[in-house]
Amino acid sequence: MNAEFFSAIEDIEREKGIPREYMFDKINQAIMTAFRREHPDAADNAVLEIDEDKKKIEMYVITDVVETVENPAIEMTEAQAHKYNKKAKAGMQIRVPVDTKEFGRIAAGSAKQVIIQGIREAERGMIYDEFTSHEHEILTGEVSRIDPRTGSVSMKISSNSEYTDALLSANEQIRDEVLVEGKRIKVYVIEVRKSSRGPQVLISRTHPGLVKRLFELEVPEISDGSVEIKSVAREAGSRTKMAVWSTVADVDPIGACVGPRGGRVGSIVDELGGEKIDIIRYSEDPEAYIAAALSPANVLSVTMSEDGKSCRVIVPDNQLSLAIGKEGQNARLAAKLTGYKIDIKPESEG
């Protein structure tokens, strides 16, 4: 335990960001644990001293000087004690250094273990901090392995200079999307958790937040705040409805999201494998909002219920199937988008 050891600790602090006080504390604990395991009778009397100024680490056993030795682990006679302290007498306590070779072996092994563990913990901590800052955002990942049994996809995702592994489970994948090893795709970070094996990054391709973030990246008017995304309802791989609102009078929120010649929405549709996206105008008037949400169907009237949580919608007879949609999808997404229960009736029954 010489100057090189202390220099190595300083290097680790500088490069990995692990405080040397933390490292010394862990090394102290590890050495003491190892010593107690091998010398249980002397465990309570052992003392470790780390002297940064002198670049020394030493270990002692506090030993009682006695006339008759009963416990050799923590007692010795005056004659034996004189080897360490010429003035030692019965009734005194002296510090007896642990054998250099034995201490060196224990200390070196413990220090190495602690340093490796410390570096691992610090790296996990940095990865956790980095990816936690990207919760509810989009990151790009590369498919590294596909489990043929479960369909789960292992991915390598990156943020700045940090990399970590993440699992895209089968139920978080877009239906019918074909993923192959080496393919790079955008994923939505749902949550980052701490686990015994390091940070666990939960990612999704089906979350409505993925669509929202893709539009934020693609549409400058959303980035600058002149257009707001009010709500998103999604059935991944099939259809999304998104309600938008303009905070600036002369900005068309739908036109901004669609883009010149449909280029902006088109690039997002491509990223999502052809998923249809309906962009509708948000309104603070529930009736107007619900009518817009049921597009492409034409709505004749919307009548709100007394409880304010549901409504009755009348559509032309020839628009009923369009308003409901295939397997009820259009009506279902409109209800999810607006937050209202929607009962659709044809004009002939109205």
Secondary structure as GFF3:
##gff-version 3
##sequence-region A 1 350
A	DSSP	alpha_helix	3	16	.	.	.	ID=ss1
A	DSSP	alpha_helix	20	38	.	.	.	ID=ss2
A	DSSP	three_ten_helix	40	45	.	.	.	ID=ss3
A	DSSP	beta_strand	46	51	.	.	.	ID=ss4
A	DSSP	beta_strand	56	65	.	.	.	ID=ss5
A	DSSP	beta_strand	75	76	.	.	.	ID=ss6
A	DSSP	alpha_helix	78	81	.	.	.	ID=ss7
A	DSSP	beta_strand	93	97	.	.	.	ID=ss8
A	DSSP	alpha_helix	100	132	.	.	.	ID=ss9
A	DSSP	beta_strand	138	146	.	.	.	ID=ss10
A	DSSP	beta_strand	153	159	.	.	.	ID=ss11
A	DSSP	beta_strand	162	168	.	.	.	ID=ss12
A	DSSP	three_ten_helix	170	172	.	.	.	ID=ss13
A	DSSP	beta_strand	184	193	.	.	.	ID=ss14
A	DSSP	beta_strand	200	204	.	.	.	ID=ss15
A	DSSP	alpha_helix	208	218	.	.	.	ID=ss16
A	DSSP	alpha_helix	220	223	.	.	.	ID=ss17
A	DSSP	beta_strand	227	235	.	.	.	ID=ss18
A	DSSP	beta_strand	239	246	.	.	.	ID=ss19
A	DSSP	alpha_helix	253	258	.	.	.	ID=ss20
A	DSSP	three_ten_helix	260	262	.	.	.	ID=ss21
A	DSSP	alpha_helix	263	271	.	.	.	ID=ss22
A	DSSP	beta_strand	276	281	.	.	.	ID=ss23
A	DSSP	alpha_helix	286	293	.	.	.	ID=ss24
A	DSSP	beta_strand	301	304	.	.	.	ID=ss25
A	DSSP	beta_strand	310	315	.	.	.	ID=ss26
A	DSSP	three_ten_helix	317	319	.	.	.	ID=ss27
A	DSSP	alpha_helix	320	324	.	.	.	ID=ss28
A	DSSP	three_ten_helix	326	328	.	.	.	ID=ss29
A	DSSP	alpha_helix	329	338	.	.	.	ID=ss30
A	DSSP	beta_strand	341	346	.	.	.	ID=ss31
A	DSSP	three_ten_helix	347	349	.	.	.	ID=ss32
###
